[in-house]
Amino acid sequence: MALSGIQIYKLLPQTNCKECGFPTCLAFAMKLAAKQVELSLCPTVSEEAKAQLSEAAAPPVRPITLKSNGYEVLSGNEVALFRHEKRFFSPTGLFLRVYDDDPVEEIKRKVTAVANYTVDYVGIDLKWDGIAVQARGGDFVAAVTAVRAITHLPLILIGEAEALKPALATLDEGKLLLAFAAANNWQAMAELAKTRPAALAVQAETIDEMVELTEKVKAAGVDDIVICPAQRGLHGTLIANSTARRMALKQTFRALGYPILNIAGDAPTPEMETILAAQAIGKYGSFIILDHFAPETAYPLLVLRQNIYTDPQKPIQVQPGLYEINNPGPDDPVLVTTNFSITYFSVKNEVESAGLPAWLLVTESEGMSVLTAWAAGKFDAERIAKDVKRFNVADKVSHKRLVLPGHTAVLSGEVEVELPGWEVKVGPREAVDVPKFMKQVLV
């Protein structure tokens, strides 16, 4: 049973020393009860109190990290059902599944495509996270060896204990995931997981069966558990994922407080597989296994994941400064924008792809888009003038001319007041129109 803030407060030192970062022990206790801080922040809590508070201090969804040779996939440690309440912390891990009865060269081809795939999204390198190998009557050791010949991305191994055990002896992994422990084999799978040790995925048809299995596996000595609903359709997966996560977060129900594995690869078509994966990314999937990999579907899934797992209170932003596009010279124009990453890359990509040289002044606007920053008072004449001087723009160009975003035309006169001797022009509202504006107006 979860402890209330007052119950936790009674177990704390009550010295109000502020070393935890909060003004009072009561404030810290309230945050601890809400699972928003860790007990370790209190430097003077007694060992007796630690023992009593361990359950209250533990995150509602157990954190588990799959590791291999420097690669990591984080899962769990979530404290909110909805992104607007508090950010999500552990981005969904995407895994490509191969089978042990596939030809070795086919396995290597599929794995190579995943291992070599990287896409730049607003300055962030997006990649898939790992490989799942499933036993299907072939040479499981050979399949795992073929994967490891290409990459050391984290692994999920799927099959019965007797099939997985020989492969485990060939691996030197920090932490991998074994699947699945079910009603008929959980003892053998639990014993195998403890020999590594490895995380163990538990699969059941119903929530009640899942609770029974996780409690048995935990009692057997396996702490790192992942739950895998047997449902594979959109409706069943949504209900199972949502029920498990809601019970874990709202009721602090420890038997379901684990990361969730979804098998989108069991879908009847590649199209439905992508839809199932997208739903799982949005609704609490910690790991997703897919059977198909293609850039045209990998990219939208990665972008969806990035958007959902970006802190909404901390927009993606670039460092303010004066950036060069296509090796500009002193006669080339100076475009002005905010340091919101999507705004920066939208302008940069349009100008760069058009082959036009330009200077791009990125101002400090706390990562807000142009209109948002202007409305919030973070993109104004004073800030623009300050950054023109801070980044020595006048020393880079032979002219004194700035181009403001079209949405902030109202600032043009104010900027000219702040920067005597500078000419201020108003550019287009959309980044896609910037090259045309440069060719027709800035001549």
C-alpha positions in Angstrom: 0.0 0.0 0.0 1.3 3.4 -0.9 2.1 5.8 1.9 0.6 9.3 2.1 2.8 12.4 2.3 2.0 12.8 6.0 2.9 9.2 6.7 6.2 9.6 4.9 6.8 13.0 6.7 6.6 11.2 10.1 9.4 8.9 9.1 11.7 11.7 7.9 14.2 13.6 10.2 11.9 16.7 10.2 14.9 19.0 10.4 14.0 21.1 7.4 17.7 21.2 6.5 16.9 21.9 2.8 19.8 19.7 1.6 17.3 17.7 -0.5 16.5 20.8 -2.5 13.1 21.5 -0.9 12.3 24.1 1.8 10.8 21.7 4.3 10.7 18.0 5.0 6.9 18.1 4.4 7.4 19.4 0.9 9.9 16.7 0.2 7.5 14.0 1.6 4.7 15.2 -0.6 7.0 14.9 -3.7 8.1 11.5 -2.5 4.6 10.3 -2.2 3.9 11.5 -5.7 6.9 9.5 -7.0 8.5 12.7 -8.3 11.7 12.5 -6.3 14.0 9.8 -4.8 14.5 9.0 -1.2 18.3 9.2 -1.7 18.0 13.0 -1.9 17.6 13.1 1.9 21.1 12.8 3.4 20.0 12.3 7.0 17.2 9.7 6.8 17.7 6.8 9.2 18.3 3.3 8.0 15.2 2.2 9.8 13.1 4.8 8.0 14.8 3.8 4.7 13.6 0.2 5.2 10.0 1.4 5.9 10.1 3.9 3.0 11.6 1.6 0.4 8.3 0.6 -1.0 7.0 4.2 -1.1 10.3 5.4 -2.6 10.4 2.8 -5.4 9.2 4.0 -8.8 5.7 2.6 -9.7 7.1 1.1 -12.9 10.4 -0.7 -12.3 13.3 0.7 -14.3 15.1 -1.9 -16.4 18.0 -1.2 -18.8 19.0 -3.6 -21.5 22.8 -3.1 -22.1 25.4 -4.4 -24.5 28.9 -3.1 -25.3 28.0 0.5 -24.7 24.5 0.4 -26.1 21.5 0.9 -23.8 17.8 0.7 -24.0 16.0 2.3 -21.0 12.6 1.2 -19.9 10.2 1.8 -17.0 10.6 4.5 -14.4 7.5 6.3 -15.6 5.3 8.2 -13.2 2.6 9.7 -15.4 -0.2 8.3 -17.5 -0.4 11.4 -19.8 2.4 13.5 -21.2 0.8 16.8 -20.1 0.9 15.7 -16.5 4.7 15.1 -16.5 7.1 14.1 -19.1 7.7 10.4 -20.1 11.3 9.3 -19.3 12.2 6.1 -21.1 11.7 6.2 -24.9 10.2 3.0 -26.4 12.8 0.6 -27.7 12.3 -0.6 -31.2 13.6 -4.1 -32.0 13.7 -6.0 -35.4 12.9 -9.7 -35.1 14.8 -12.4 -37.0 14.2 -16.1 -36.8 16.6 -19.0 -36.3 15.4 -20.8 -39.4 16.1 -17.9 -41.7 19.3 -18.3 -43.8 22.3 -16.8 -42.1 22.9 -14.3 -45.0 19.3 -13.2 -44.8 19.7 -12.6 -41.0 22.8 -10.6 -41.6 21.2 -8.5 -44.4 18.3 -7.6 -42.1 20.4 -6.8 -39.1 22.9 -4.7 -41.2 20.0 -2.5 -42.4 19.0 -1.8 -38.8 22.6 -1.4 -37.5 23.5 1.1 -40.3 20.3 3.2 -40.1 20.7 6.7 -38.7 18.5 9.7 -39.5 19.0 13.3 -38.5 15.9 14.9 -37.0 16.4 18.5 -36.0 19.9 17.8 -35.0 19.2 14.5 -33.2 20.4 11.2 -34.5 17.5 8.7 -34.5 18.2 5.0 -34.5 16.5 1.7 -33.9 17.5 0.1 -30.6 18.0 -3.7 -30.8 17.5 -7.1 -32.3 15.1 -9.9 -31.3 16.0 -13.5 -32.2 13.2 -16.0 -32.1 13.6 -19.8 -32.0 11.5 -21.5 -34.7 13.2 -24.9 -35.1 16.4 -23.8 -36.7 19.9 -23.3 -35.4 19.4 -20.7 -32.6 23.1 -20.4 -31.7 24.0 -19.8 -35.4 21.3 -17.1 -35.6 22.6 -15.3 -32.5 26.2 -15.6 -33.8 25.1 -14.1 -37.1 23.5 -11.1 -35.4 26.6 -10.5 -33.2 28.8 -10.6 -36.3 27.0 -7.5 -37.5 26.2 -5.5 -34.3 26.3 -5.4 -30.6 22.9 -3.8 -30.2 20.9 -5.1 -27.2 19.1 -8.4 -27.7 15.8 -10.0 -26.9 15.9 -13.8 -27.1 12.6 -15.6 -27.7 12.0 -19.3 -27.2 11.9 -22.1 -24.7 14.6 -22.4 -22.0 16.3 -25.4 -23.7 16.6 -23.5 -27.0 18.0 -20.3 -25.4 20.4 -21.8 -23.0 23.2 -22.8 -25.5 23.1 -19.3 -27.0 23.5 -17.6 -23.7 26.8 -19.3 -23.2 28.1 -17.5 -26.3 27.1 -14.1 -25.2 28.8 -11.5 -23.0 26.0 -9.2 -22.4 25.4 -6.5 -19.7 21.7 -7.2 -19.7 19.4 -8.9 -22.2 15.7 -9.9 -22.2 14.5 -13.4 -22.4 10.9 -14.3 -23.5 8.5 -15.7 -22.7 7.7 -17.1 -19.2 4.1 -18.5 -19.3 2.0 -20.7 -17.1 3.6 -23.9 -18.5 7.3 -22.9 -18.4 7.8 -20.1 -16.0 10.0 -22.1 -13.6 12.5 -23.1 -16.3 12.5 -19.6 -17.7 13.0 -18.0 -14.3 15.9 -20.3 -13.5 17.5 -19.5 -16.8 17.1 -15.7 -16.3 18.8 -16.0 -12.9 21.9 -17.6 -14.4 22.7 -14.5 -16.4 21.1 -12.5 -14.7 18.7 -11.4 -17.4 15.3 -9.6 -17.5 12.4 -11.9 -18.1 9.3 -11.2 -20.2 6.1 -12.8 -18.8 3.2 -13.4 -21.2 -0.4 -14.1 -20.2 -3.9 -13.9 -21.8 -5.5 -11.9 -19.0 -4.5 -9.3 -16.4 -5.4 -11.8 -13.6 -3.1 -14.4 -15.1 -0.4 -11.8 -15.6 -0.5 -10.8 -11.9 -0.3 -14.4 -10.9 2.7 -15.1 -13.1 4.7 -12.0 -12.1 4.2 -12.8 -8.5 5.5 -16.3 -9.0 8.5 -15.2 -11.1 9.4 -12.5 -8.5 9.1 -15.1 -5.7 11.4 -17.3 -7.6 14.1 -14.6 -7.4 13.7 -12.7 -10.7 13.3 -9.0 -10.1 13.7 -7.6 -13.6 10.4 -8.5 -15.1 8.7 -7.3 -18.3 5.0 -7.9 -18.9 3.9 -9.0 -22.4 0.1 -9.0 -23.0 -0.8 -11.9 -25.3 -3.2 -9.7 -27.2 -1.9 -8.6 -30.6 -4.8 -6.5 -32.0 -5.3 -2.8 -31.7 -8.2 -3.0 -29.2 -6.8 -5.8 -27.1 -3.3 -4.3 -26.8 -4.7 -0.9 -26.0 -6.9 -2.3 -23.2 -4.1 -4.5 -21.7 -1.4 -1.8 -21.8 -3.7 0.9 -20.4 -5.0 -1.3 -17.6 -1.5 -2.5 -16.5 -0.1 1.0 -16.6 -3.0 2.6 -14.8 -3.0 0.0 -12.1 0.8 0.5 -11.6 0.6 4.3 -11.5 -2.7 5.1 -9.9 -3.0 2.1 -7.5 0.8 1.4 -7.0 0.0 -2.2 -7.9 3.5 -3.7 -7.8 2.5 -6.9 -9.6 1.9 -4.9 -12.8 4.5 -2.2 -12.2 6.9 -3.3 -14.9 7.8 -2.3 -18.5 5.6 -3.5 -21.2 6.6 -5.6 -24.3 4.4 -5.5 -27.4 4.8 -7.8 -30.4 3.7 -5.7 -33.4 5.5 -8.2 -35.7 2.7 -10.7 -35.3 0.3 -8.5 -37.3 -1.1 -10.0 -40.5 0.4 -7.3 -42.7 3.4 -4.9 -42.6 0.9 -2.0 -42.7 -0.9 -3.2 -39.6 2.4 -3.9 -38.0 3.4 -0.2 -38.3 0.0 0.9 -37.0 0.3 -1.4 -34.0 3.8 -0.1 -33.3 2.6 3.5 -33.4 -0.2 2.8 -31.0 2.2 1.0 -28.6 4.6 4.0 -28.7 1.8 6.3 -27.7 0.2 3.9 -25.2 2.9 2.7 -22.8 4.9 0.2 -24.8 8.4 0.0 -23.4 9.8 -2.5 -26.0 8.3 -3.2 -29.4 9.2 -6.1 -31.7 8.7 -5.7 -35.4 9.3 -8.2 -38.2 9.9 -5.6 -41.0 12.3 -2.8 -41.3 12.1 -0.1 -44.1 13.3 3.5 -43.9 9.9 4.8 -45.0 8.2 3.3 -41.9 11.2 3.4 -39.5 11.5 7.2 -39.8 7.9 8.1 -38.8 8.0 5.7 -35.9 11.2 7.2 -34.6 9.9 10.8 -35.1 6.6 9.9 -33.3 8.7 8.4 -30.4 10.9 11.5 -30.2 7.9 13.8 -30.1 6.1 11.9 -27.4 9.2 11.5 -25.2 10.4 15.1 -25.5 9.8 17.1 -22.4 6.9 19.5 -23.4 8.3 22.0 -20.9 11.7 22.0 -22.5 11.5 22.3 -26.2 14.2 20.9 -28.4 16.6 23.8 -29.1 19.9 24.7 -30.7 22.6 26.9 -29.3 22.1 30.6 -30.1 24.8 32.0 -32.4 25.6 33.1 -35.9 25.5 30.1 -38.3 26.9 29.8 -41.8 24.8 28.3 -44.6 26.6 27.4 -47.9 29.8 29.3 -47.0 28.5 32.9 -46.9 30.6 35.9 -47.6 30.4 39.5 -46.4 27.8 40.5 -49.0 25.3 37.7 -48.2 22.1 38.3 -46.2 21.6 37.8 -42.4 18.4 35.9 -41.6 17.1 36.0 -38.0 15.1 33.3 -36.2 14.7 31.7 -32.8 16.6 28.8 -31.3 13.6 26.4 -31.5 15.2 23.4 -33.3 12.4 22.8 -35.8 12.4 26.5 -36.8 16.2 26.6 -37.2 16.3 23.4 -39.3 13.4 24.4 -41.4 15.1 27.7 -42.4 18.5 26.1 -42.7 17.3 23.2 -44.8 15.3 25.3 -47.3 18.2 27.8 -47.8 20.8 25.1 -48.0 18.9 22.9 -50.4 18.4 25.9 -52.7 22.2 26.4 -52.8 22.0 30.0 -51.5 24.6 31.4 -49.1 23.4 33.2 -46.0 24.1 34.0 -42.4 21.6 32.7 -39.9 21.4 34.5 -36.6 19.8 32.3 -34.0 18.6 34.3 -31.0 18.1 33.1 -27.4 14.4 32.5 -27.1 14.3 29.6 -24.6 13.6 27.1 -27.4 10.3 28.7 -28.5 9.0 29.0 -32.0 8.9 32.4 -33.6 5.3 33.3 -32.8 5.3 31.7 -29.4 8.5 33.5 -28.4 7.2 36.8 -29.7 4.0 36.4 -27.7 5.9 35.5 -24.6 8.3 38.4 -24.9 11.3 36.2 -25.7 11.8 37.4 -29.2 11.8 41.1 -29.3 13.9 44.0 -30.6 16.1 44.3 -27.5 17.0 40.5 -27.6 17.7 40.6 -31.3 19.9 43.7 -31.0 21.7 42.1 -28.1 22.5 39.0 -30.1 23.6 41.0 -33.1 26.2 42.6 -30.9 27.0 39.5 -28.9 27.8 37.4 -31.9 29.7 40.2 -33.7 27.4 40.1 -36.8 28.7 43.5 -38.0 32.2 42.1 -38.3 31.1 39.4 -40.7 29.2 41.4 -43.2 29.9 44.5 -45.4 26.3 45.6 -45.2 24.0 46.2 -42.2 20.8 44.5 -43.1 18.7 42.0 -41.2 15.8 39.9 -42.4 13.1 39.2 -39.7 10.5 36.3 -39.9 7.3 37.5 -41.6 5.2 36.8 -38.5 7.1 39.4 -36.5 6.9 42.3 -39.0 5.8 44.5 -36.1 9.3 44.4 -34.7 11.0 45.9 -37.7 10.8 49.5 -36.6 11.8 48.7 -33.0 14.9 46.7 -34.2 16.0 49.7 -36.3 15.7 51.9 -33.2 17.8 49.4 -31.2 20.4 49.1 -34.0 21.0 52.5 -35.5 22.4 52.3 -39.0 20.9 48.9 -39.7 18.3 48.2 -42.4 15.6 45.7 -41.3 13.6 43.8 -43.9 10.6 41.6 -43.3 10.9 38.1 -44.8 8.2 35.5 -45.6 6.1 33.8 -42.9 7.0 30.3 -44.0 10.5 28.8 -44.3 9.7 27.2 -47.7 9.3 30.7 -49.2 12.7 32.0 -48.0 14.7 31.0 -51.0 12.3 32.7 -53.4 12.4 35.8 -51.2 16.2 35.8 -51.2 16.3 35.6 -55.0 13.6 38.2 -55.8 13.9 40.7 -53.0 17.4 40.5 -51.6 19.2 41.4 -54.8 
